Amino acid sequence: MKVSRSIFLTVSVAILVCLWSLVAVATPGNPALYFTDNLTATSASTTVTNMEQALLDRLSAATTSIDAALYELDRVSIRDALIATHNRGVLVRVVTDDDDGYIDNAIHFQALESAGITVVHDNRSSLMHNKFIVIDGQYVWTGSTNLTDNGLTLNHNNSLLFDAINLATIFTIEFEEMFESGLFGTAKTDNTMHAITYDGSELEIYFSPSDGALNELITEVNNAQYTIAFSIFSFTDDALRDALIAARNRGVVVRGLWDVLGAGNQYSEDETLCSAGIALKRDTFSGILHNKYMIIDAGSTSPVLVTGSMNWSSSGANSNDENTLIFHDADAVAAYAGAWETLWDAIPSSAGCNLGGTIYLPIVLMSDPSSTPTPTPTAPANVQITTIVYDPSGDDVAGEYVTITNQGGTAENMTGWVLSDAASTAYVFPNFSLAPSASVRVWTKSGANSVADLYWGRGSAIWNNSGDTATLRNSSLQVIDICTYSGGSVSANCP
């Protein structure tokens, strides 16, 4: 049974999210995406994770070269894999930080050096904070994950494995600048290509501090139309903060996940964003919420994923060696959106802000949801919500659905229409036309779409057993129909 949400956030701009369940295995397609699966972890573990195994498999298959830019390394399995690969004749080269990253992991980096692997240190106060590996001039491993016991098994991270020579060439140029030329931080130049086509989608690559990575992120925020969701360890940049507030003020739904330690920084932007009305949660996990990613306009025709090693701070943008990817790929964005929602659901509302108000633009009513009036439809239509099955027998996810009926005499093109609940969890209709006098069921679960059944792809239930509101909007986000029910049964018939 699904636990009812007693507080919620409703907005007139729909959240466009296609949600997948959080798993720690490669998602279908290319690149392979990995998320740490450790919501219940209370300490680091030596058990090999799926993310870790994927990297070990790729390292063991290397035939010519491995170039690794690693802020930290204490995972024995990764260390030993690098040594074993070196011992069978593969060229292994490593760049690392000379301060915290090396000092805290000295025994492991020294083991590499003792085996004959050259390790170059940045020898400066700012950080060599990258976590990327180029393998055989073809594969690129990157993301937020430090190759440590904590990074792989306790902290919350994401990693990506790409297979593309042109991308590997870009990362190799950056690696060579540090390894061969000894240039780090502000001594580096902007000498790499920033946009390529990867598996049919645009992929942008920026290195800090030479390439203006944070400004590129701000540009994406300024271009957001519908939704923004982010997961971040440290966020202290005022310009990005202001861009998120501006996005929220123009109707974009903005939600954020924050590491509680990062939020404790006196310069952290979480309190200012809370004051601006943005919904945030600070993590309650045993490990660190170490992600640095943002999902923009998930489910729309222009989805964006921003991820990498860079925290959103002056150091991350202007002095540390970092990498940031901006990926315009629907499948990758959907996978990250699912991972984000799983983290969001795992953190209690008591660890958040702006989760109990009800917002209807252009007015804001911070009040008890039960006292807030329901918005009236703004566009006439023959299409109506007719039934909501919210508490079926058995598993809610498997049995929940909403029936939508076309009561008119002509077909209705519903492409881009949006169905959302009171918490603004939203389903965006694919290329779809509803025939006259026909009905379609929108299921919470995953499945194969047909003329009679569409599937949200959720891993968790949507419709509250104790009452909820379903809102149907057309592609212009005009309200077409609303159905509110109070619960206490299996389903609700909508007038």
Secondary structure, 3 states (H helix, E strand, C coil): CCCCCCCCCCCCCCCCCCCCCCCCCCCCCCCEEEECCCCCCCCCCCCCCHHHHHHHHHHHCCCCEEEEEECCECCHHHHHHHHHHHHCCCEEEEEECCCHHHHCCHHHHHHHHHCCCEEEECCCCCCECCEEEEECCCEEEEECCCECHHHHHCCECEEEEEECHHHHHHHHHHHHHHHCCCCCHHHCCCCCCCEEEECCEEEEEEEECCCCHHHHHHHHHHHCCCEEEEEECCECCHHHHHHHHHHHHCCCEEEEEECHHHHCCCCCCHHHHHHCCCEEEECCCCCCECCEEEEECCCCCCCEEEEECCCECHHHHHCCEEEEEEEECHHHHHHHHHHHHHHHHHCCHHHEECCCCEEECCEEECCCHHHCCCCCCCCCCCEEEEEEECCCCCCHHHHCEEEEEECCCCCEECCCCEEECCCCCEEECCCCEECCCCEEEEECCCCCCCCCEEECCCCCCCCCCCCEEEEEECCCCCEEEEEEECCCCCEEECC
